[in-house]
C-alpha cells in the first residue's frame, strides 16, 4: 500500500529557512546551471568532439557542481516539496520528453551517428522481409573472416551462405516492424518512455508521488539518457528490460511472490539477446540482492526462508540494496 501525501509531508516537512529570501535566485541558478551543463554535453556528444567524456567531466566540476552547491546552500534543506498533482506533472514530463526525443530522432536517423546503427538497421530490414540473412553479395568468401577488402565492414558478416549483422538479434527484432513501417525513428523514444514509467513506479513505491516526479525529472534532464533515445542503438531496449527487471525484483522482495522473481529472470534472459554484458551484470546484481534480502529477513525473523510467502512486509531488502 503506497502511503498518501500526508504521510510524506509528515516525513518531509517544509523548511521555511531553506535559502531564506534568496531561494528564488538559488533555484534559478541551479536550474540554469543544470540545463546549461546538459546542453553543452549534448552538443559535445552529438558533434563528436574528441574526448567528449573529458569535456563532460570538466563541465561537471566547472558548471554543474558550483550551480548545485549554490542552489542547495542553506540551513539543513528539506527534500523538495511535492508539487500539486504530482502524477500529472510526472506524465507531463514524460510527454515532453517523448515529443522532444522523437523530433530529434526523426532528424538524426536521416544519417548515422555510429557504425553500429548501420548493422542494426540492416539486420532489422532483413528480418522485416521474413528472413534471418540476406543473400550473399558476389565475391563473398566461404570463410567469414576472409572477405575481400572492398566488402569488409567490421559490423557485418559477409559469408557465402548469407549476409548479416554480427550483433544479437534482440534489438533488430524490436526495430524490424517500425523500420518496415518507416517509423524506426520512433522506436527508441517510446522505449525510453517505458524506462521512465518503470522508474516512476519504483520511486513511487519507495518514496511516494514526489519521489516519482523528481526521479523522472532527473532522467528527463539527463543528456546521458537523451542521447541513446534518439539514435538507432540497442541501449534503450536493454535499459527498459533492466528497469522492468528491477521493478520485478522490488515487488518480489516486497510481496514475497515467486512469480515476480520468475518475471525478473525472464527479463534478464531477454536482455542477454540485446546486450549480453549488461545482462550479466544485471543478473549478478539482482541475484546478489535476492541473497541480501533473504539474509536480512532471516537475521530479523530467525526463520530463514520460512517467511517467503508472507506478504505485507516492509521493503527491508529493497532499502538494504539501494
N, C-alpha and C positions, 0 to 999 in steps of 0.2 A: 504494500500500500504506500503510494507516494505521499509524503506529508504535504499539507496545504500551505498556502502562502504565509499564514500567520505563524506557523511553526518556524519557517525560515526567517521571518522577520525577528522572531524572538532569539534565534541563534545568531543572526547577523544584524544587530541593531544599527541604526543610522548614527553616524558620528558627527555632531554639529561642528566639531572643531577641525574636521578634515579640510586642510588647506586654508581655512579661515576665509577672509574676504578675497583671497587670490585664487579661490577654487576654479572659477570660470577660465582664468588665464592658464592655470596649470593644466586643466583638462584640454584646452585648445592646443597648448604646446605639445602635450602627449599625443593627441590625435594627429596633429600636423606632422610631428616627427615620425610617427609610425607610418603614415601614408607616404611621406617622402622617402623613407627607407624602402618601403615596398616597391614604389615606383622606380627608384634607381636600381634596385636589384633586378627587377623585371626587365628593365632596359639592358642591363649588363648581360643577363642570361639570353634574352631573345636576339640580341645583336652579336652574340658570340664573342664578347670581349675576352682577350687572353687572360687566363687565370681569374675568371669572374668570381670564383669562390673566395679568393683572397680579397677581391673588392667588396664582397658581401660581408666578410669578417671585419674589414676596416670600417664599413658603414655601420655595422652593429656597435662598434666602440665609439665612433665619432658622431653619429646621428641618433640612432635608436636608444642606446643606453643613456646619454645625457637627457634626452627628452623624457624617458620613463622615470629617471631619478628625480628630475624636477617636478614632473607631474604627480609622483607619489610621495613627495616630501610633505610631511605634516606630522601631526600627533597621533600615532597609532591608528592609521587609517583602517576603517572597516571595509570589508568587501563591498563592491559596487551594489548599490540598492537595486532591487528588482524593478525593471521598467513596467509600467502599466501594460496589462495584456501581453505578457512576455511571450506567450505562444504565437501571437500574431506577429510580433517583431521577429521572432525566430523564423517563421515562414517567409516573412518579407525579405529577410537576409538571404535565405535560400533562393528565393525567386530572383532577387537582384543578381546573385552570383550566377544562376543559370543563364539569364539573359546576357550578362557581360561575357561570360566564358564562351557561350555559344557564338556570339558575334565575333569574338577574337578567333575562335576555332575555325569559323567559316572562312575567315581571311587566311589563316595560317595554312589550311590544307591545300591552298592553291599552289603551294610549294612544299618543301620538305625541310624540317629543322634537323633531323637526324637520319643517317643512312638506314637505321633500323626500321624507320617508318616505311621505307620502300619495300622491305621484306614483308612486314606485317600486312601492308595494303595489298601486295601482290598475292600473298597466301590467302587473304580474305576474298579476293576476286576469284581465285581458283576454287575455293570452297563454295562460292556463290554459284558456280556452274554445276555443282554436284560432284566434283572430283576432288581427290586429295592432292594430285600433282598435275602439272601442265605437261604438254608434250615437250619432249626434249628438243632443244634447238639444234640445227645442223652443226656438227663438229663436237657434240658432247662426248665426253670420254666414258669408257667403261669403269674407270676409277674416279670417284668424285673429287679426289684431291689432285687430279692431273688434268684439269680442264685447261683448254688453250687460253693464253693470256688475254685475247680480245673478249672472251666470255667471262673472265674471272671477276667475281664480286663477292666480297667477304661474307655477306649476309644471305646469299642464295647458294643453293647446291645445284650444280649442273651435272646430270648423270644421264647415261643413255636410256635409263628406264623412266626418267621424269625430271621435272624442273620444279623446285620448291624451296621454301624458306627454311633456314636452319633452326628456327625458334620453335618452342612448344606451340601446340595448336589452340590453347585456351583463348587467348585474345583474338586471333584470326577468326575463330568460331563466333565470338561475340560480335565482331566487326562485319562478318560476312553479309548479313541481311541489310544493315544500314548502308553498307557500301554499295550493295546491289541496287538499293532504292535511291542512291545519291544523297543519303543523309549521314554519311560517315563522320562528318564534322560534328554531329550532334551526340554521338555515342559517349565520348568521354565526359562532356559536361553533364549528361544525365547520370553517368556512373558516379561522378563527383558529388552530385546532389544526394545520391544514395549514401555516400560516406558521411555527408552532413547529417542525414537522418539518423544513421546509426550512432554518430557522435552525440546527437541531441538526446537520443533515448538513454544512452549510457550516463551522460551527465545529469539528465533529469532524475534518473533512478538514484543517483548518488547525492545530488545536491538540490534537486527541485527545479522549477521552471527558470529561475535566474541563472543557475549553473548551465542549463541547456542553452540559453540565449548567448551567454558570454563565450561558451565553448565554440558555438557555431560562428560567432562574430570573429573570434581569433583565427579560425580556419579561413573564413572568407577574406580576411585582410592579409593572409599569408601569401607571398609570392611563390613560396615553395609548394603551396597547394594549388595555386592557379596555373603554374607552368605545365604540370603534367595533364591538366584538364583541358588544354587547348591544343594538344598535339596527338598524333595517332600512335602513341606508345602504350605499353601494357600496364603502366603504373596504376591507373585509376581502377582497372579491373581487379588487380591484386589488392589494392587498398580497400575496395568495397568488401571483398571476401574476408580480408583480415579484420576489418572493422566489425563485420557481421559475426565472425567467429569470436571476437572479444565480447560482443554483446551476449552471445550464446553461453560463453563461459561464465559471465557475470550472473546471468539468470540461473544457470545450473548451480552455482555456488549459493545463490540466494534461496532458490526453491528446492534444492536437493533433488532434482529430477534428472534421471539418466538421459532422457530424450534430448535435453539441451546439450549435454556433452557429446552425444552422437551427432547432433547437428554441427557442433563445433568442429569435430574431426572430419565430418563430410566437407565442410567449407575449407578447412585446411588442406584436405586432399585435392579439392578443385584448384586451390592456389598453386599446388605443385605443377599443374598443367599451364600455368601462366608465368610465374616467376619462381622457379624451384628453390633458390637460396632463400628468398623471402619466406616461402612456406616452411622451410627447415627451421629458420629462426623463430617463426611464429609457433610452430609445433613445440619446440623446446621451451619457449616462454610460457605458453598456456599449460603445457603438461606440468612444468615446474609450479605454476600457480595452483593447479589442482592438488599437488602434493603439499604445498604450503598451507592451503586451505584445510585439507584433511588433517594435517598435523596440528594446526591451530585449534581446530574443533576438538580433536582427540585430547589435546592438553587441557582444554577448558572443561569438557564434559567427562573425560576419563573413559569414554566408551568407544574410542577408535572410530570405526566406520559404522557403529551401531545406530547412529542418528542420521544416516544417509538420506532417508526418505522423510525426515521430519521437516515440514515446511514452516515458514514464518520466522526463520532465524535471521539475525542481523547480518549485514554484509561484512562479516569479520574477515573472511578470506579476501574479498574484493579490496578492502581498505589495507589489508596487510601487504598485498602485492603492489597496489597502486601507490 
